[in-house]
Amino acid sequence: MRFLTIFIFFVFSFISASAYDVQYDKTDSLKVVELLDGARRQPSGTNIIIYFARRLKGLPYVAHTLEVNSEEKLVVNLRQLDCTTYVENVTALVMCVSQKEYTFKAFCTNLMRIRYRSGATPHYIKRLHYFTDWIADNTTKGLCREVQGPNPPFTAVQRIVVNYMSTYPGKYKMLKEHPEYVPAIAATERELCKKSYRYVPKSLVGNSALMRKVVKDGDIIALTTSLKGLDIQHIGFAVWHGDGLHLLNASSLRHKVVEEPMTLYRYLQRQRTMTGVRVVRLNQ
């Protein structure tokens, strides 16, 4: 009976989503509906963010999964994930549950809303490439909010200096094929450079009562960086273990989605260019 329910939802979702210019495999549609069907069966009080984040564990890490077309489309790929698409897919699933909409069409609508400025129809210059931009735009939409206090542990300030995409357009397939997009990307970068945010320096990301009070299971953790021209080096979801804070993430180091066995504190100490964490909380 459960398989029949999933199959009926899948068929409805597949037909409904076909009206959108969405690039996906049939297995993606089936996976989304299966995940949503499973979420509906969870007991009250389940942390639905952690539920979805853990259900995607083991999927392979593949970089640049959105950079596959000459013209921008809404790409849905739950077979391969990078750190950003991992967070976006989980967020879109969580939104579906909050909306009580359990279809692939609803998932695609939410993913488009998350990924593009003001939820615009997919276009490369409307995609939220820098995670600072992602946070700000999705905060304006009412989908999340950034935690920036108390101080401590938010003792440091990140002054945004981003220009990597416009400086190195040759590293991006779409910018190589559409150099006319570069001025718009540069304009976005200039706007972001006016902003600053409080963050927790990596020396304070320990197993303290204060950190346990400030960071909640399922918060998005954005790892700040000293790399020139970039704002955020990596992202994932916070999950507390007995020994401290850990990161659920699509890991280029582990080559798959993992619940990192090292504490986030230890992980950060090994990353020379990572300076600390910004904390973003989804509105559910």
Backbone as a ProteinNet text record, in pm:
[ID]
protein_1_A
[PRIMARY]
MRFLTIFIFFVFSFISASAYDVQYDKTDSLKVVELLDGARRQPSGTNIIIYFARRLKGLPYVAHTLEVNSEEKLVVNLRQLDCTTYVENVTALVMCVSQKEYTFKAFCTNLMRIRYRSGATPHYIKRLHYFTDWIADNTTKGLCREVQGPNPPFTAVQRIVVNYMSTYPGKYKMLKEHPEYVPAIAATERELCKKSYRYVPKSLVGNSALMRKVVKDGDIIALTTSLKGLDIQHIGFAVWHGDGLHLLNASSLRHKVVEEPMTLYRYLQRQRTMTGVRVVRLNQ
[TERTIARY]
83.7	0	87.1	196.1	283.2	346.1	391.9	452.2	351.7	224.6	121.9	102.1	103	88.2	201.4	324.8	439.9	431	388.8	380.1	277.3	161.2	57.2	107.9	172.9	229.6	335.4	417.3	523.1	465.6	364	304	243.9	171.5	111.3	219	325.4	433.4	503.9	528.6	599.8	522.2	392	308.7	301.6	285.2	272.5	399.9	515.4	642	681.1	617.7	656.5	625.8	540.1	507.9	622	717.6	829.2	948.8	1036	1161.4	1261.6	1246.2	1325.7	1409.7	1538.1	1625.4	1644.2	1596.4	1605.7	1592.3	1627.7	1610.8	1486.8	1424.7	1305.6	1335.2	1458.1	1492.5	1494	1520.7	1516.1	1374.5	1279.9	1139.7	1093	1127	1087.1	1150.6	1278.3	1349.8	1283.6	1248.3	1184.9	1055.3	970.8	839.8	855.3	952.7	978.9	1023	1111.6	1156.8	1041.5	958.3	845.1	743.9	720.8	629.2	682.2	813.6	872.9	861.2	877.8	868.8	728.5	627.7	488.9	463.6	544.1	523.5	604.7	681.9	765.4	681.2	719.7	644.1	656.1	559.1	561.4	687.8	747	868.6	996.2	984.7	1103.2	1167.9	1298.8	1371.8	1378.6	1290	1273.5	1393.5	1466.4	1588.5	1692.1	1716	1812.2	1764	1634	1579.3	1618.4	1590.1	1623	1774.4	1847.2	1993	2055.9	2005.8	2060.3	2013.5	1895.4	1846.6	1930.7	2004.5	2087.3	2232.3	2262.5	2398.6	2437.6	2562.9	2614.2	2610	2531.3	2528.3	2664.3	2709.6	2843.4	2853.2	2968.8	3000.4	3051.3	2988.8	3034	3023.9	3132.9	3133.2	3065.5	3016.2	2964	2845.2	2757.5	2643.5	2539.9	2549.5	2456.9	2515.4	2644.2	2713.2	2714.5	2596.2	2587	2518.6	2474	2399.6	2460.5	2427.1	2466.8	2367.1	2243.9	2140.4	2088.2	2063.7	2025	1890.4	1886.4	1763.5	1762.2	1644.6	1637.3	1685.8	1804.9	1863.7	1827.9	1765.8	1737.3	1823.2	1909.4	1998	2017.1	1944.3	1959.9	2041	2116.1	2207.3	2350.2	2382.1	2515.4	2495.6	2572.2	2552.4	2686.2	2684.3	2794.1	2739	2821.3	2776	2656	2650.3	2538.6	2411	2419.6	2297	2245.3	2332.8	2289.2	2201	2249	2172.4	2043.4	2050.2	1930.8	1824.6	1865.1	1767.8	1700.5	1778.7	1720.1	1623.6	1663.2	1577	1447.1	1452.3	1330.9	1238.8	1295.3	1215.3	1148.1	1223.3	1167.7	1052.3	1067.7	960.5	835.5	851.3	736.3	658.9	731.4	665.5	592	657.2	592.7	465.3	467.3	352.2	247.7	284.4	200.1	174.5	279.4	276.3	380.3	332.8	421	442	455.8	471.6	605.3	646.4	768.9	753.3	634.7	610.3	635.3	584.7	606.2	754.2	824.6	967.8	1041.4	1008.6	1075.1	1046	922.8	885.8	967.7	981.6	1059.3	1207.7	1259.5	1401.1	1432.3	1343.4	1362.2	1356.4	1265.6	1252.2	1378.2	1437.4	1557.5	1679.8	1692.2	1817.7	1836.6	1725.1	1733.9	1683.9	1744.6	1710.3	1561.5	1497.2	1353.4	1269.5	1326.5	1252.9	1228.8	1314.7	1295.5	1305.3	1248.6	1266.6	1416.2	1461.6	1606	1680.8	1782.8	1878.3	2009.2	2120.8	2249.9	2279.1	2249.7	2283	2186.3	2075.1	1980.8	2008.9	2097.9	2131	2212.5	2189	2256.3	2389.3	2490.3	2618.1	2696.6	2704	2776.3	2681.3	2730.4	2636.7	2589.7	2668.6	2621.1	2497.2	2498.8	2383.6	2265.5	2292.2	2189.6	2120.6	2201	2144.1	2056.6	2110.5	2039.3	1908.2	1912.4	1792.9	1687.3	1729	1631.8	1581.4	1658.2	1606.9	1496.9	1518.9	1416.5	1288.7	1301.2	1184.9	1115	1177	1118.4	1147.9	1247.2	1275.2	1378.3	1459.4	1563	1600.5	1687.4	1740.8	1880.7	1967.8	2104	2115.2	2177.9	2204.2	2338.3	2340.9	2465.3	2495.7	2431.3	2456	2416.2	2457	2521.5	2673	2731.1	2875.9	2930	3006.3	3045.9	2930.5	2943.2	3064.6	3083.6	2986.9	3000.1	3089.5	3217.6	3311	3380.3	3366.8	3438.9	3342.6	3393.8	3314.5	3376.8	3295	3339.5	3293.6	3387.7	3357.2	3370.1	3259.5	3253.4	3339.6	3428	3508.3	3503.3	3414.1	3398.4	3419.1	3495.4	3516.6	3567.7	3560.9	3624.1	3565.6	3432.5	3369.8	3404.4	3399.7	3430.6	3580.1	3662.2	3806.6	3851.5	3783.5	3820.7	3702.2	3645.1	3528.3	3558.6	3686.2	3723.3	3705.2	3688.6	3666.8	3521.4	3433.7	3289.9	3240.3	3184.3	3139.3	3046	2948.5	2848.8	2911.3	3003.6	3066.5	3161.5	3222.9	3305.7	3219.9	3101.8	3014	2931.3	2914.1	2835.3	2913	3018.6	3097	3013.9	2901.7	2816.2	2751.6	2757.1	2701.3	2795.4	2922.5	3022.1	2993.3	2955.1	2926.2	2815.3	2712.6	2604	2653.2	2737	2795.9	2882	2960.7	3046.7	2963.9	2850.5	2762.8	2708.6	2670.9	2625.1	2736.1	2856.9	2971.3	2992.7	2980.4	3000.7	2897.2	2774.3	2670.6	2700.5	2747.9	2779.8	2895.7	2986.4	3104.1	3069.6	2945.6	2901.1	2857.8	2855.1	2794.6	2899.3	2858.5	2942.3	2852.7	2908.5	2830.7	2916.8	2852.3	2921.6	2930.8	3042.8	3059.1	3136.5	3135.2	3206.8	3344.1	3452.7	3586.5	3609.3	3692.5	3704.1	3762.7	3829.4	3881.7	3770.8	3650.4	3538.9	3434.5	3457.6	3358.5	3383.2	3364.1	3390.4	3263.8	3281.8	3170.2	3135	3094.9	3062.6	2911.4	2869.9	2727.8	2676	2759.6	2719	2694	2786.7	2767.5	2645.5	2622	2504.5	2374.7	2381	2263.8	2241.2	2350	2343.2	2313	2375.6	2362.1	2267.9	2168.1	2067.1	2087.5	2047	2048.1	1968.6	2028.1	1961	1992.8	2064.3	2110.6	2206.3	2203.4	2302.2	2429.9	2540.4	2670.4	2746.6	2783.7	2859.5	3000.1	3098.1	3236.6	3304.4	3338.6	3401.4	3544.6	3597.9	3726.4	3816	3944.9	4042.6	4083.8	4026.9	4060.2	4020	4109	4087	3970	3877.8	3766.2	3644.6	3651	3539.5	3490.9	3365.5	3306.6	3293.7	3246	3218.7	3288.3	3354.8	3431.2	3354	3261.3	3190	3066.3	2963.9	2841.9	2790	2709.8	2647.3	2547.8	2503.4	2405.7	2468.5	2432.2	2480.6	2407.9	2483.6	2423.3	2512.4	2451.1	2526.6	2540.1	2662.1	2691.4	2737.1	2762.3	2807.3	2939.1	3026.8	3158.9	3164.8	3052.6	3052.9	2974.9	2996.7	2925.5	2990.3	2905.4	2952.3	2879.5	2928.6	2875.2	2821.9	2693.6	2634.8	2659.4	2734	2773.5	2806.3	2796.3	2846.8	2995	3076.8	3218.2	3306.7	3384.7	3483.9	3599	3620.5	3725.4	3687.5	3559.1	3510.2	3449.1	3428.5	3373.3	3228.9	3157.1	3015.6	2951.4	2819.8	2749.1	2773.4	2823.9	2858.7	2815.6	2804.9	2798.1	2941.6	3012.8	3157.7	3192.3	3276.2	3310.3	3391.6	3473	3545	3448.3	3475.1	3398.3	3430.1	3337.9	3360.7	3482	3502.9	3620.8	3748.9	3761.4	3881.7	3894.1	3781.6	3780.4	3835	3787.1	3830	3978.5	4028.2	4169.7	4260.4	4210	4289	4278	4188.4	4165.2	4225	4339.8	4413.4	4335	4257.2	4189.6	4048.1	4000.6	3868.9	3885.6	3808.5	3831.5	3726.5	3609.9	3504.6	3372.7	3262.5	3130.8	3028.8	2948.7	2824.4	2710.4	2603.5	2495.5	2364.8	2296.3	2171.5	2062.9	1948.3	1838.5	1719.4	1674.1	1557	1431.3	1338.7	1208	1113.1	1061.4	972.6	831.7
-121.2	0	126.1	122.8	238.4	262.8	154.3	170.8	232.3	187.7	241.6	390.6	430.4	573.1	655.2	604.4	675.7	683.3	573.4	569.9	670	677.8	773.1	915.7	948.3	1081.9	1110.6	1008.7	1026.4	1059.6	983.9	1007.4	1147.1	1187.3	1320.2	1427.6	1407.1	1506.1	1516.2	1401.9	1399.9	1476.2	1452.3	1520.8	1669.7	1705.2	1846.4	1923.3	1862.1	1932.6	1948.2	1870.7	1875.5	2010	2091.6	2224.1	2323	2287.6	2374.3	2338	2435.9	2408.5	2359.7	2232.9	2173.1	2060.9	2060.9	1953	1854.2	1732	1631.7	1493.4	1394.2	1254.8	1201.5	1101.5	1044.9	996.7	949.4	903.9	1018.7	1141.2	1257.8	1282.2	1275.8	1296.5	1190.6	1066	957.3	972.8	1013.8	1033.5	1142.4	1253.9	1364.2	1318.3	1250.6	1209.7	1103.1	1015.3	914.6	982.3	1081.5	1153.9	1226.2	1291.8	1365.3	1270.5	1156.2	1057.3	1005.9	983.4	939.8	1044.7	1170.5	1279.1	1289	1261.6	1267.7	1164.7	1060.6	950.3	966.4	1073.6	1093.8	1139.9	1097.8	1139.8	1289.2	1342.3	1483.7	1513.7	1627.4	1666.7	1628.8	1555	1519.6	1645.5	1653.4	1763.5	1730.1	1791.8	1753.4	1793.6	1896	1934.8	1823.4	1777.7	1669.7	1541	1516.5	1396.6	1393.5	1501.9	1505.8	1504.8	1581	1588.4	1450.1	1370.9	1236	1138	1158.4	1068.8	1079.3	1188.7	1207	1162.8	1113	1066.1	954.6	958.1	856.1	894.2	996.8	1040.2	1098.6	1076.5	1122.6	1274.7	1326.2	1467.4	1485.5	1577.6	1615.2	1766.9	1831.3	1977.8	2022.1	2144.2	2211.9	2138.1	2082.5	2008	2098.5	2228.6	2321.7	2376.7	2353.7	2414.7	2318.2	2280.2	2175.4	2222.8	2346.4	2395.9	2525	2557.2	2684.8	2794.3	2754.2	2847	2795.1	2887.1	2849.4	2777.9	2666.4	2594.1	2562.3	2528.8	2480.2	2335.6	2313.1	2179.6	2112.7	1996	1913.3	1787.9	1765.8	1650	1600.2	1494.1	1432.2	1304	1290.9	1177.6	1217.4	1345.7	1400.8	1538.3	1567.6	1693.1	1761.3	1896	1972.1	2035.5	2111.5	2158.8	2251.4	2333.2	2427.5	2356.8	2267.9	2199.3	2106.7	2052.7	1972.9	2057.3	2175.1	2263.1	2309.1	2341.3	2388.4	2279.1	2157.3	2049.3	2018.5	2014.1	1990.9	2103.7	2227.4	2342.2	2336.4	2301.4	2290.5	2180.5	2068.7	1959.8	2005	2075.8	2127	2222.7	2308.4	2400.9	2325.7	2218.2	2137.7	2085.5	2035.6	1982.4	2093.9	2210	2323.6	2366.5	2356.5	2395	2283.9	2162.5	2043.2	2016.6	2038.9	2012.8	1904.6	1785.3	1669.4	1623.6	1717.6	1685.3	1735.6	1676.1	1719.9	1861.4	1895.6	2031.5	2133.7	2105.2	2197	2207.3	2094.6	2094.3	2182.7	2169.4	2250.8	2399	2431.5	2571.2	2628.2	2549.8	2594.8	2606.9	2511.9	2516.3	2639.8	2672.1	2791.8	2917.1	2918.8	3033.9	3053.6	2944.3	2949.9	2993.9	2940.3	2949.2	3080.7	3150.1	3268.3	3392.7	3504.6	3631	3659.4	3684.4	3713.2	3600.2	3478.4	3365.3	3376.3	3449	3478.3	3351.9	3359	3253.6	3233.5	3108.6	3082.9	3162.7	3232.5	3300	3305.8	3290.8	3281.2	3402.8	3521.7	3641.2	3660.7	3585.9	3590.9	3483	3388.2	3284.4	3344.9	3296.1	3350.1	3276.7	3321.5	3251	3258.6	3377.4	3393.9	3364	3288.4	3247	3364.7	3468.8	3589.6	3643.5	3644.2	3687.8	3594.3	3464.7	3362.9	3389.9	3413.6	3440	3565.4	3673.9	3801.7	3793.3	3732.4	3726.4	3635.4	3522.8	3431.5	3481.7	3568.8	3637.4	3735.3	3810	3902.1	3827.1	3708.6	3625.4	3567.4	3577.6	3522.6	3375.4	3321.9	3178.3	3143.4	3240.8	3213.8	3343.4	3331.6	3449.3	3414.1	3514.4	3490.2	3523.5	3432.5	3452.9	3524.2	3639.1	3716.4	3758	3693.4	3723.5	3605.3	3608.2	3718.7	3723.9	3828.2	3848.1	3838.9	3735.8	3619.8	3520.3	3425.1	3385.2	3457.8	3544.2	3614.3	3736	3710.8	3817.3	3879.3	3818.6	3865.8	3923.5	4008.8	4071.1	4037.7	3985	3960.6	4075.3	4148.8	4254	4193.1	4190.6	4115.9	4182.5	4103.6	4147.4	4033.3	4045	3939.1	3996.1	3922.9	3961.4	3843	3724.8	3608.3	3577.7	3582.5	3544.2	3641.2	3769.4	3867.6	3874.6	3836.2	3835.6	3714.5	3602.3	3477	3417.1	3490	3437.4	3309.6	3289.8	3169.7	3041.5	3051	2933.2	2888.7	2967.2	2938.5	2916.1	2798.8	2760.6	2865.6	2909.7	3002.9	3139	3184.4	3314.7	3309.5	3194.1	3179	3188	3129	3127.8	3254.9	3326.1	3450.4	3559.7	3610.6	3716.6	3842.2	3857.4	3973.5	3969.8	3854.1	3843.6	3901.1	3913.9	3950.2	4085.9	4191.6	4319.4	4310.1	4230	4214.6	4141.7	4040.8	3970.3	4066.6	4149	4245.6	4347.2	4386.2	4481.1	4419.8	4292.4	4221.9	4215.5	4186.2	4180.7	4314.4	4423.2	4555.6	4582	4538.9	4556.6	4474	4352	4265.7	4321.7	4391.4	4446.2	4559.1	4602.2	4704.7	4645	4510.6	4444.2	4389.2	4369.6	4303	4224.3	4118	4025.5	3975.5	3948.8	3892	3739.6	3684.5	3540	3490	3357.9	3294.7	3252.3	3307.6	3264.3	3118.4	3051.2	2905.9	2866.2	2957.6	2927	2908	2959.2	2952.2	2847.1	2774.5	2675.6	2544.3	2547.8	2431.2	2374.1	2277.9	2209.7	2279.5	2405.8	2485.8	2498.7	2528.5	2550.6	2667.9	2770.5	2887.4	2849.1	2773	2732	2641.5	2554.5	2466.8	2546.6	2659.4	2745.7	2824.9	2865.2	2953.4	2878	2761.4	2685.6	2568.4	2554.8	2450.8	2343	2220.5	2115.1	2160.7	2148.6	2187.6	2327.7	2405.6	2536.6	2516.4	2609.6	2608.3	2672.9	2601.3	2651.8	2694.2	2822	2876.1	2906.5	2840	2852.4	2969.3	3070.2	3190.3	3159.7	3244.3	3212.5	3334.7	3308.1	3412.3	3410.2	3320	3312.8	3442.5	3498.2	3627.5	3622.1	3717.2	3730.6	3647.7	3569.4	3482.9	3519.3	3480.7	3506.9	3379.9	3272.5	3147	3034.5	2947.6	2839.3	2708.4	2687.5	2559.6	2579.2	2494.7	2502	2361.6	2353.1	2227.1	2253.3	2146.2	2157.5	2119.7	2195.1	2168.7	2049.1	1963.4	1854.9	1830.3	1831.1	1813.2	1665.8	1624.8	1494	1515.7	1406.5	1417.8	1490.9	1476.7	1539.1	1677.9	1727.8	1862.9	1875.9	1986.9	2020.1	1949.8	1889.1	1823.1	1884	1849.4	1906.6	1796.6	1805.6	1724.7	1800.2	1739.1	1816.3	1726.5	1785	1720.3	1752.9	1653.7	1676.7	1642.8	1740.5	1714	1629.7	1634.4	1554.4	1407.7	1381.2	1242.8	1190.4	1282.1	1247.6	1200.7	1241.7	1204.5	1288.3	1274.3	1340.1	1259.2	1326.6	1258.6	1341.5	1272.7	1336.9	1330.5	1440.1	1442.7	1384.7	1279.6	1219.3	1310.6	1399.1	1498	1604.5	1657.4	1774.1	1890.4	1984.7	2101.1	2179.8	2182.8	2251.6	2190.9	2058.9	1992.1	2011.7	2002.2	2020.3	2157.9	2260.4	2396.9	2418.9	2357.1	2375.5	2319.7	2224.7	2163.5	2240.5	2339.3	2414.6	2553.9	2573.1	2698.8	2820.1	2808.1	2924.2	2945.9	2854.4	2873.2	2946.8	3054.2	3143.7	3132.2	3075	3065.6	3028.2	3056.4	3014.3	3126.7	3139.6	3215.8	3115.3	3157.1	3065.5	3117.5	3032.6	3069.5	2970.7	3022.2	2937.6	2944.8	2829	2824.5	2857.6	2929.8	2956.9	2845.2	2771.7	2659.3	2686.4
0	0	0	79.9	85	-51.9	-119.5	-251.6	-348.5	-339.2	-428.1	-403.9	-275.3	-242.2	-301.8	-284.8	-339.8	-490.7	-552.6	-698.4	-749.7	-681.9	-723.4	-710.5	-595.4	-576.7	-681.4	-714	-812.8	-949.5	-991.9	-1123.2	-1129.8	-1024.1	-1021.5	-1026.4	-945.9	-941.5	-1074.6	-1137.3	-1265	-1371.4	-1377.4	-1476.5	-1447.1	-1318.3	-1281.3	-1311.2	-1280.5	-1296.5	-1442.4	-1530.9	-1671.7	-1735.5	-1670	-1722.8	-1698.5	-1613.4	-1582.6	-1669.7	-1691.3	-1760.8	-1657.7	-1620.5	-1514.4	-1575.3	-1542.7	-1588.6	-1474.7	-1492.9	-1388.2	-1449.3	-1371.6	-1408.4	-1336	-1392.1	-1328	-1186.3	-1164.5	-1030	-929.1	-976.4	-888	-839.1	-931.1	-895.8	-796.2	-824.4	-735	-597.9	-595.6	-469.5	-385.6	-447.2	-375	-310.3	-388.5	-337.1	-228.3	-244.2	-140.9	-11.1	-21.6	97	165.4	86.2	143.2	205.9	142.3	198.8	332.2	339.9	465.6	574.1	537.2	635.2	694	613.7	662.8	770.9	774.9	868.7	997.6	1007.2	1125	1244.2	1364	1483.3	1507.8	1578.4	1615.1	1694.7	1665.1	1734.6	1663.3	1552.1	1474	1418	1428	1364.1	1215.5	1137.9	998	913.9	954.7	882.9	894.2	1016.3	1038	971.4	973.7	908.8	761.1	689.2	546.5	524.5	605.5	588.2	602.4	696.6	716.9	609.4	554.9	449.7	321.8	306.1	187.3	209.4	328.7	356.4	258.9	216.2	126.5	-20	-54.2	-194.3	-231.7	-354.7	-392.8	-401.4	-358.4	-378.2	-520.9	-593.9	-727.8	-738.3	-772.8	-785.8	-914.9	-914.1	-1033.9	-1096.6	-1013.1	-1068	-1135.6	-1112.9	-1180.2	-1309.8	-1331.3	-1446.4	-1565	-1612.6	-1714.7	-1842.7	-1846.8	-1963.3	-2016.2	-2140.5	-2198.2	-2165.6	-2135.7	-2089.9	-1956.4	-1864.8	-1729.5	-1727	-1654.3	-1624.9	-1475.9	-1423.7	-1286.7	-1287.7	-1236.4	-1233.3	-1101.2	-1110.1	-993.5	-1005.9	-908	-911.1	-768.9	-733.3	-602.2	-610.5	-720.1	-737.6	-704.6	-719	-694.1	-631.2	-528.9	-457.1	-430.1	-432.3	-373.5	-246	-175.5	-44.3	-55.4	-160.4	-174.4	-218	-316.9	-361.2	-252.4	-169.3	-54.3	37.8	74.8	163.3	95.3	-32.8	-103.7	-114.2	-146.3	-159.1	-25.7	81.5	213.8	249.1	221.9	252.7	174.7	47.4	-34.7	18.3	62	120.3	249.6	333.2	459.2	430.8	332.2	295.8	252.8	176.7	133.7	254.1	352.8	472.6	546.6	560.3	627.6	555.6	422.7	339.7	326.6	376.4	357.6	209.3	130.7	-14	-42.2	-82.8	-91	-235.1	-327.3	-468.6	-522.1	-630.9	-697.3	-750.9	-794.8	-843.3	-732.2	-611.3	-499.3	-465.9	-471.5	-445.8	-545.9	-674.3	-777.2	-757.5	-723.8	-699.3	-583.9	-477.5	-362.4	-395.2	-470	-505.9	-589.3	-683.5	-765	-677.1	-582.8	-494.1	-410.1	-365.9	-282.6	-362.4	-483	-558.6	-632.2	-663.7	-749.5	-678.3	-711.1	-647.7	-662.8	-549.7	-545.4	-603.8	-610.9	-666	-814.3	-883.8	-1025.8	-1110.6	-1232.1	-1330.5	-1351.1	-1361.4	-1368.4	-1474.4	-1427.9	-1515	-1438	-1505.4	-1437.7	-1351.1	-1399.1	-1320.3	-1203.4	-1202.3	-1090.4	-985.9	-1021.5	-924	-809.7	-688.4	-570.3	-551.4	-623.9	-630.7	-500.7	-440.7	-314.8	-199.2	-98.2	6.1	91.5	102.5	169.8	99.8	-32.4	-110.8	-87.7	-82.8	-56.8	75.7	178.7	311.2	308.9	253.6	255.2	177.2	57.5	-24.7	37.2	91.3	152	286.9	351.5	470.5	430.9	322.2	271.5	235.3	182.4	146.5	269.1	386.2	507.9	529.3	457.5	464.3	571.6	612.4	711.4	780.7	878.1	946.5	995.1	997	1043.2	1191	1264.6	1406.8	1418.2	1487.4	1498.1	1641.7	1737.4	1876.6	1962.9	2090.6	2162.4	2137.4	2194.3	2188.7	2331.5	2369.5	2291.1	2274	2178.8	2106.4	1972.7	1933.2	1804.1	1821.6	1839	1873.5	1753	1634.7	1516.4	1413.5	1327.1	1221.3	1086.1	996.4	859.3	771.3	718.1	621.3	482.2	411.2	285.3	178.4	120.4	5.6	-96.3	-193.4	-293.6	-434.2	-513.3	-653.4	-734.8	-677.4	-739.8	-877.9	-891.3	-1017.7	-1129.9	-1101.5	-1205.9	-1235.3	-1137.1	-1157.7	-1239	-1217.7	-1285.2	-1361.5	-1454.6	-1527.4	-1605.9	-1640.8	-1714.5	-1636.5	-1505.5	-1421.8	-1421.6	-1486.3	-1484.7	-1626.6	-1651.1	-1785.1	-1845.2	-1767.8	-1819.6	-1850.5	-1767.8	-1792	-1910.9	-1933.2	-2053.5	-2179.4	-2174.4	-2291.2	-2303.9	-2191.6	-2190.7	-2117.6	-2178	-2111.7	-2084.3	-2154.3	-2130.4	-1992.2	-1924.4	-1788.9	-1682.3	-1714	-1612.4	-1547.2	-1623.9	-1556.8	-1452.2	-1478.6	-1381	-1255.7	-1275.7	-1161.3	-1079.1	-1147.4	-1078.8	-999.4	-1055	-984.7	-856	-862.7	-743.1	-639.3	-684.5	-592.2	-522.1	-595.8	-534.6	-426	-447.9	-346.4	-221.9	-242.6	-129.2	-47.8	-113.7	-45.1	51.3	51.7	145.2	279.5	289.4	404.1	500.4	625.4	725.1	820	876.8	959.6	1074.4	1185.6	1301	1283.5	1331	1325	1446	1463.3	1573.7	1522.8	1575.1	1530.3	1567.7	1489.9	1507.8	1643.2	1708.9	1842.9	1945.7	1915.2	2009.9	1973	1863	1817	1891.3	2023.4	2106	2167	2256.2	2320.3	2450.8	2439.3	2557.7	2573.8	2696.2	2721.8	2639	2620.8	2542.7	2397.5	2336.2	2197.3	2182.4	2278.2	2271.3	2281.8	2350.1	2360.4	2231.9	2166.8	2050.4	1921.4	1902.3	1777.6	1800.3	1713.2	1724.6	1618	1648.9	1548.2	1425.7	1308	1184.8	1138.2	1218.3	1170	1053	958.4	850.1	902	886.4	927.5	802.6	795.4	682.7	731.5	672.5	718.3	647.4	724.3	669.7	627.2	540	478.5	463.2	459.4	429.1	282.3	204.2	62.2	-7.7	-85.9	-149.6	-246.6	-231.1	-323.8	-290.5	-181.1	-142.6	-3.1	26	157.5	240.7	177.3	246.1	170.1	244.7	181.3	175.8	270.1	276.8	363.1	339.5	420.7	451.5	556.7	595.7	707.1	772.6	880.6	1014.2	1118	1252.9	1312.9	1381.1	1459.4	1581.2	1696.8	1820.9	1855.9	1890.9	1947.6	2092.1	2161.5	2299.4	2313.5	2210.5	2219.8	2158.5	2107.6	2053.2	1924.1	1856.5	1733.5	1614.7	1529.2	1407.7	1288.2	1168.8	1045.3	954.5	920.3	814.4	684.7	591.9	474.4	356.5	236.4	115.7	110.7	142.2	170.7	51.7	7.7	-96.8	-41.2	91	153.3	160.9	192.8	206.4	76.5	-20.3	-152.5	-147.1	-43.2	-31.3	80	92.8	202.7	329.4	432	557.1	677	787.8	918.7	970.7	955.1	977.6	1114.9	1119	1248.1	1339.7	1282.7	1364.1	1413.5	1532	1574.5	1479.7	1472.2	1387.5	1436.3	1567.5	1621	1563.9	1569.8	1517.9	1367.1	1299	1153.3	1116.3	1185.8	1155.2	1185.4	1290.8	1323.6	1213.4	1136.7	1028.7	897	892.7	769	783.7	725.3	743.3	697.6	588.5	531.8	586.6	673.4	734.2	865.3	883.1	997	1107.3	1077.2	1176.7	1113.6	1186	1136.3	1148.6	1043.2	1051.3	1065.6	1130.7	1166.3	1108.5	1032.2	966.9	1007.9	1047.4	1096.1	1000.9	956	867.9	946.9	884.3	943.4	901.2	997.6	967.4	1014.7
[MASK]
++++++++++++++++++++++++++++++++++++++++++++++++++++++++++++++++++++++++++++++++++++++++++++++++++++++++++++++++++++++++++++++++++++++++++++++++++++++++++++++++++++++++++++++++++++++++++++++++++++++++++++++++++++++++++++++++++++++++++++++++++++++++++++++++++++++++++++++++++++++++++++

